[in-house]
Amino acid sequence: MDFNSDSDNDSDYDPFTAYHSEDEICSETDEHEAPFTIHGYATGTESEYYDIGSPLIECRYCKAMMWYQERMHKSTHSANPKFMMCCGNGKVELPLLRQPPEPLATLLFDHENNVSRKFQQHIRLYNMMFAFTSPGARLDNRFNNGRGPPILRIQGQTCHRIGSMLPPQGQKPKFAQLYIYDTENEVENRMHHLRNKENIDPLVVNQLSSMLYEFNPHAKIFQMARHWLNSGEPQNLKLRLISNRSTDGRVYNQPTVSEVAALVVGDIDTTEMRDIIMQTRGGGLQRINELHAAYMAYQYPLIFPYGEDGYRPDVAHRDLPVNENSIRNRLTIREWLAFRIQTRSKEAKTLLSSRRLFQQFLVDGYTMLESEKLEWLRKNQPKLRVSKYNSLHEEGDQSQAPGLTIGKRVVLPSSFVGGRRFMDQLYYDGMAICSKVGFPDLFITFTCNPNWPEIQRVLGPLHLKPQDRPNIISRIFKIKFDQLLSDLTKKGVIGKVLACKLFSPFTLF
């Protein structure tokens, strides 16, 4: 059977997963017989592990490696499955990431060298030394106490900030200022603010600095600004960080020096809304807009060593003109993130092999996604018909309160995951089910084991730990969770299910 054909012929044979017949899934036994086995969920001592196999299916459009169980239309067995998770079944088209330059390639993928292993362990520190922007979030390290895998957790609203080109008088340079100020002592300046300097190799810092000046267009523009400032000619020099790109984001994502920034002497009359104007000295910190093309490249220069563009709102879907007026054919942040974190044989694994830096990238991307959702909800309150909530949750009589103290309330609908109405809806649905069919008989907890063979097969050859690829953990857990839910609800292996709440936590009756 040809699994690379263009036809979508249905087949009863799953070539990548060993499915059992209905008799093997659930067999009737009396009290003296052995307990039955359900795809690895056993009620006794003997069990048969349900192995979902390896991600061997290649998406026909973006060439991402997927599991067969992640296909569209899971109710049918297709010889040529389609996938929505990676590229929306061909809707999303983005350029692939290039192989990283040296010495970054050796530091990331050489697992025998002690210097490389130490770099991989402390990659977040190295990235922070070369980042152009500072993260505006509070890091919570209370859970990294040595009793579990390291995790990245933040509190409050996150953002990226950038300051002036030169630090105030008497202060040390930070972040982007390190590319301009006192470059003769650049390695010492980059290591000055670190607490654990013993984990950082000065030779590696020097090599990475030379690499960025050679390949990264953002580092080159700051290097150009340094030469202008050292010449002493301009008196009022400003650096304009350009947001919009002239190239098509579906084909090109590696910008040139002239596209990322511009040096301007004197005042700047007109700029785009998301452009950043850096003064020579002073002006305070400025927030980088999440829709800025270099939002990710400024914060993660070791992930995007060529200064590749991040999310751009002006990118259209495949085979559609960029200047189309409709918004629904434009790339979203979720689609951009879903495309970037997939594994492809012909794409560089710089992002996927960055370990704890990859965790930070995922958290940063998730906050971008949530920010986009909240911004849409704030601008589309009339469409959500929030006027019916005007008389609800009022605290006393506010008729005499000053107008400035009342404020404007933004209502989050029940579709916003994690919101108050979302949690209330789960509770009300559960209580309605209990009032209709009675209280639940079982409380089932389903957890993920990082030592599952599927996880080890994917991460073992890459010398990665389960916490280094949380996206793989989530995908495998979702596949196994769906199989468990199917066994309980559709196949009725423990009896007929009268009601089921699919949201987590879910309740079976």
Secondary structure, 3 states (H helix, E strand, C coil): CCCCCCCCCECCCCCCCCCCCHHHHCCCCCCCCCCCEECCEECCCCCCCCCCCCCCEECCCCCEEECHHHCCCCCCCECCCCCCCCCCCCCCCCCCCCCCCCCHHHHHHCCCCHHHHHHHHCHHHHHHHHCCCEECCEECCCCCCCCCCCCCCEECCCCEEECCCECCCCCCCCHHHHHCCCHHHHHHHHHHCCCCHHHCCHHHHHHHHHHHHHHCHHHHHHHHHHHHHHHCCCCCEEEEECCCCCCCCCCCCCCCHHHHEEEEECCCCCCCCCCEEECCECCCCEEECCCCCCHHHHHCCCCCCCCCCCCCCCCECCCCCCCCCCCCCECCHHHHHHHHCCCECCCCCCCCCCCHHHHHHHHHHHHHHHHHHHHHHHHCCHHHCHHHHCCCCCCCCCCCCCHHHHCCCCCCCCCCCCCHHHHHHHHHHHHHHHHHHCCCCECCCCCCCCCCHHHHHHHCCCCCCHHHCHHHHHHHHHHHHHHHHHHHHCCCCCCCCCCECCCCCCCEC
